Amino acid sequence: MLLFALALIAQDAVPAAPPVAAAGQPYRPPVIVQPQPIESITPEQMAYYFPSRALDRDVEGVGVVACTVRIDGYLDDCRPVFEDPTGIGFAAATARAALHLRYEDRYVGTVQTIRLRWVLQ
């Protein structure tokens, strides 16, 4: 039953043919907007995952990961994409914190890019 549901979702994700512009009107591609999660990361979770090396050195930074949306809407299989400064652990912390994000059902199977800015308070 689960495999059947996944197949139906995958069919819905297939992009339709691009629309044809009305006579005399230029074609304008659709605007793609980054979907917003329906469950976010709390400040307490951000504090919990803040890299210890960054805390020890009083350093702030950015982590970017790419994650897949599971059937329940939560993220999985997060892979580091970028971190600044490097070697402090911001990408790894972003990957762990991103597991608390949840997306709508229509995003199941998609890959979401998550960017978190880590700030000392």
C-alpha positions in Angstrom: 0.0 0.0 0.0 2.8 2.4 0.9 4.6 1.8 -2.5 1.3 2.5 -4.3 1.0 5.9 -2.5 4.6 6.8 -3.3 3.9 6.0 -7.0 0.9 8.3 -7.1 2.9 11.1 -5.5 5.7 10.7 -8.0 3.1 11.0 -10.8 1.8 14.3 -9.4 5.4 15.6 -9.3 5.9 15.3 -13.1 5.9 18.8 -14.5 3.2 19.6 -17.1 4.1 20.9 -20.5 4.8 24.7 -20.5 1.8 26.8 -21.2 1.5 28.5 -24.5 1.4 32.3 -24.4 -1.8 34.1 -25.5 -1.6 35.7 -28.9 0.5 38.8 -28.8 1.7 38.1 -25.2 5.2 37.1 -24.3 5.6 33.8 -22.4 6.4 34.3 -18.8 7.7 31.3 -16.9 6.2 30.6 -13.5 7.9 32.0 -10.5 9.3 29.2 -8.3 9.2 30.0 -4.6 11.0 28.2 -1.9 8.3 26.3 0.0 8.0 27.2 3.7 8.0 24.4 6.2 4.8 23.8 8.3 6.9 23.0 11.3 10.0 25.0 12.0 13.1 24.8 14.2 12.7 26.4 17.6 15.3 28.8 19.1 15.9 26.1 21.8 16.7 23.5 19.1 19.1 26.0 17.4 20.9 26.5 20.7 21.1 22.8 21.3 22.7 22.1 17.9 25.0 25.1 17.9 28.5 23.7 17.1 30.7 23.5 20.3 33.8 24.6 18.3 32.0 27.7 17.4 30.9 28.4 21.0 34.5 27.8 22.2 35.8 30.4 19.7 32.9 32.8 19.8 32.2 32.3 16.1 29.0 32.8 14.1 28.4 31.2 10.7 26.2 29.7 8.0 25.4 26.1 7.1 23.6 24.9 3.9 22.4 21.4 3.4 20.3 19.5 0.8 17.6 17.2 2.3 14.9 14.9 0.9 11.3 15.3 2.1 10.0 11.9 3.5 6.5 10.6 3.2 5.6 12.1 6.7 6.9 15.5 5.6 10.0 15.5 7.7 13.5 15.8 6.1 16.0 12.9 5.7 19.3 12.2 4.0 20.7 15.7 4.6 24.0 16.3 2.8 26.3 19.3 3.5 26.5 21.8 0.6 28.3 24.8 2.1 29.5 26.2 5.4 31.2 29.4 6.4 33.5 29.5 8.1 34.7 26.0 7.1 35.7 23.4 9.6 33.7 24.7 12.5 30.7 22.4 12.1 27.9 24.7 10.8 26.9 22.3 8.0 26.7 19.3 10.3 24.7 21.4 12.8 22.4 22.5 10.1 21.8 18.9 8.9 20.9 17.8 12.5 18.6 20.8 13.1 16.9 20.4 9.7 15.5 17.1 10.8 12.9 19.1 12.8 11.5 20.8 9.7 8.3 19.4 8.2 6.8 20.2 4.8 3.4 19.7 3.2 2.5 16.4 1.5 2.9 17.9 -1.9 6.7 18.2 -1.4 7.3 14.5 -0.6 10.3 13.2 -2.6 11.6 16.6 -3.4 15.0 17.9 -2.3 15.0 21.0 -0.2 18.0 23.3 0.3 18.1 24.5 3.9 20.2 27.5 4.9 20.6 28.4 8.5 22.5 31.3 10.0 24.0 30.5 13.3 24.1 33.6 15.6 25.4 33.8 19.2 23.0 35.4 21.6 
